[in-house]
């Protein structure tokens, strides 16, 4: 355990940021699962709605620094490819 006041504060701040990051990542994962479930089911309308939500959640997570911005763009691109493949069928 830290003895210095500033070190104690850093520990508190890190714990808050970690909790926020975990919460944000869980929201993203839930949205991705919903999108992938819609794609697997072949539901184009549901997949489009889910894609809008998952893209929003990913972009928000990237803006806050939970995910790297390029990783977010890569994930969105991969999900969009799946959506386009579903539409092409």
MILUMTOR-387756 format. One record per residue: x, y, z of N, C-alpha, C in turn; residue in one letter. Coordinates in steps of 0.1 Angstrom, whole numbers, plus 2048, in hexadecimal, padded with zeros to 3 digits. Layout:
XYZXYZXYZA...
***
This chain:
8087F480080080080080980C800X8058167F980C8227F880B82B804X81683280881683A813815849810X81984D80481985B7FF80B85E7FAX80686A7FE7F986F7FB7F686E7ECX7FF8737E47FD8737D57FC8657D0X80485C7D580384E7D17F68487D4X7F184B7E07E48467E47D984B7DAX7DA8587D77D085E7CD7D18577C0X7DD8547BB7DF84E7AE7D88407AEX7DA8397B97D382C7BA7C482D7B9X7BE8377C07B08397BF7AC83D7B1X7B38457AA7B084A79D7B183E793X7BB8367947BD82A78C7B182078EX7AD81E79A7A281579D79581A796X79382879678782D79078882B781X79382E77B79582D76D79481E768X79981577079880776D78980276DX78280777777480377876C80976CX76F81576876881B75C76C813750X77981074E77D8097427767FB741X7757F474D76F7E774D7607E8749X7597F374E74B7F574B7497F873CX7528007377518047297547F8720X75E7F07237617E471B7557DA71CX74E7D97277437D07287387D571FX7357E271E72B7E771672E7E4707X73B7E670373F7E36F673D7D46F2X7427CC6FC7407BD6F97327B96F8X7297BE70071B7BB6FF7157BF6F1X7197CB6ED7157D06E071A7C86D4X7267C46D572C7BB6CB7257AE6CAX7237A86D671C79B6D670E79C6D0X7077A76D36FA7A96CD6FA7AA6BEX7057B16B97067B36AB70A7A56A4X71379E6AA7177916A470C7876A5X7037886AF6F877F6B06EE7826A5X6EC78F6A26E37936976E978E689X6F678F6886FC78B67B6FB77C67AX6FD7746846FC7666846EE761680X6E47696866D67666836D276A675X6DA77266F6D67776616CC782661X6CB78966D6C179466E6C87A166AX6C57A565E6CC7B16586C87BE660X6BB7C06626B67CC6696BB7CC677X6BB7C167E6C17C168C6D07C368CX6D67BE6826E57BF6816E87CE67FX6E07D56766E37E36746E17EB680X6D77E96886D47F06946DF7ED69EX6E37E169F6EE7DD6A96FB7E36A5X6FE7E469870A7E969370B7F8697X7007FF69570180E69970480F6A8X6FE8066B07018076BF7108036C2X7147F86BC7227F46BF72C7FE6BAX72A8046AE73380E6A973381A6B3X72881E6B77278296C172F8266CEX72D81A6D37338166DF7438166DDX7478106D275580F6CF75B81D6CEX7558266C775A8336C575B83B6D2X7518396DA7528406E775D83A6F0X75F82D6EF76A8276F777882C6F2X77982E6E47858336DE7878416E2X77D8496E377E8576E67838596F4X77F8506FD78285170B79084B70EX7958447057A283E7077A282F70CX79682A70D79581C71179B812707X7988156FA79F80E6EF7A78186E7X7B18136E07B981C6D77B081F6CBX7B182B6C67A882F6BB7A98266AFX7B58226AC7B781A6A07B180C6A2X7B28076AE7AC7FA6B179D7FB6B0X7978066B37898086B27858086A3X78D81069B78A81068D78B803686X7957FB68B7977EE68578B7E5689X7867E569577B7DD69976E7E1692X76C7EE6907607F36897617EE67BX76C7EF67576E7EB66776B7DC665X76F7D466E76D7C566E75E7C2670X7587C96797497C767B7417CC66FX7467D766973F7DC65D7407D2651X74B7CB65074D7C16467437B6648X7417B26547377A76577297AC653X7267B86567197BE6537177BE644X7217C363D7207C462E71F7B6628X7267AC62D72579F62871779962AX71179D6367037986396F979F62FX6FB7AB62C6F27B26236F47AD615X7007A86117027A36036FB796601X6F978F60C6F378160A6E5782605X
***
